[in-house]
Amino acid sequence: MVILCLLFVIRNSFAQTIINRDSEIEQMVKEVSSDSLKSYILKIVSFGTRNTLSTTTDKKRGIGSAREWVVQKFNEFAKNSSGRMTAYVDTITLQPDGRRVDVAISLGNAMATLKGTDPNDDRIYIISGHLDSRVTDVMNRTADAPGANDDGSGVAAVIECARIMSRHSFPATIIFVAVSGEEQSLLGSGYLADKAKKQNWNIDAMLNNDIMGSNNSNETNIIDNTRLRVFSEAYSTTDTGRIAQNIRNLGLENDGKARQLARYVKEIGERYVDNLQVVMIYRNDRFLRGGDHTPFVQKGYAAIRFTEMNENFNHQHQDLRTEKGIVYGDLPEFMDFEYLRKNTGINLACLANLAKAPSMPQDVKVDVRNLSNSTTLTWKDSKNGKAKGYYILMRETTSPIWQNKRYTSQTSITLPYSKDNYFFAVQSVNDNGNESLPVVPGVGR
Ligand SMILES: [Zn+2]
């Protein structure tokens, strides 16, 4: 009976939390166009192969001409950005590594940076896809490797977000990147994550999009364009020593940075995009497979992966061929551009909401001085941006998502719920209703 009452209270208060869409974000999400996405994919497929080892000197074929084209698109969009967007190919020379690089190559990430309008705000948000493609043999650099879905879909999402967001301004900085070398062992994203760490970039969130524009698997015959998977690690492997002890003591094994970001994406994505459910998968990536968010996760950043609900392995990492009436290969004809439009919209909504929001509240603590069945939380104002107030989040310990969200304009709150039985977190929110990532309280004595 007691449990039933508590559940009623939670559901009841959750239902009372009505959060309106920010009209600017709503408008931007509406501008995401399946035709634009399709046109980008047809263009990058036209470069024949984008294998990381392919030519960088041919004007029409290979990874070199493909990355130049992406930067050219970024530069077109930059014209509408009042000088805030800059684009370039960030290149490094790699020597043979005895594994998936057998000659010296020039590896290049196509980057666009939309600088934040607040000079004191050093937050960075990154959206990525990988430009390189492959066939059955990852070392084959000459055969046609269209890579329409893997990962033309992710690159198209990055380009479309850059097109729309370049016309708007955000206090924090957004980086749009089509990395290279993913299939050759995450080389481009590894290079970028290293650079970010060495230069102390304050990356609040990294959204990696890889294989997110096709709606069916050949094996199951399930067609699904209403669900998108988001992969996230429970907590970071960089959390060691006292941090790891704290995770154990407070039962925070499901509240790491990436998991918290995945929860945020579910809430904000579903707030702005209709007929699309974000499905949280509780692992860093698919079984024994990797992606470009992983080097960022390993450096301690909040990074997650978006992937379609049902991968089709006839159209992934395959030589183009027909066998027994089955067409193999990653071709545009197998894509669902309407599904890709929705998945891109989720990325855009989350990036925009994060980059418009004040930074996270600071020094969030749960008071443990006295044993009590109520919970007192305290915090300090955001470092950047103007917080109008704060959302207090609450969930049962077994719930994957926040169940209760209430607003306060104060910097402390006492709730008649026990910290033994619920998880809590605090978000900053501004006048437009853009909320920061949540902060789980530390111990306050
Ligand atoms: Zn991929």
Residues whose N, C-alpha, C, O or C-beta is under 5 A from the ligand:
A	BS01	ZN	D150 D151 D210
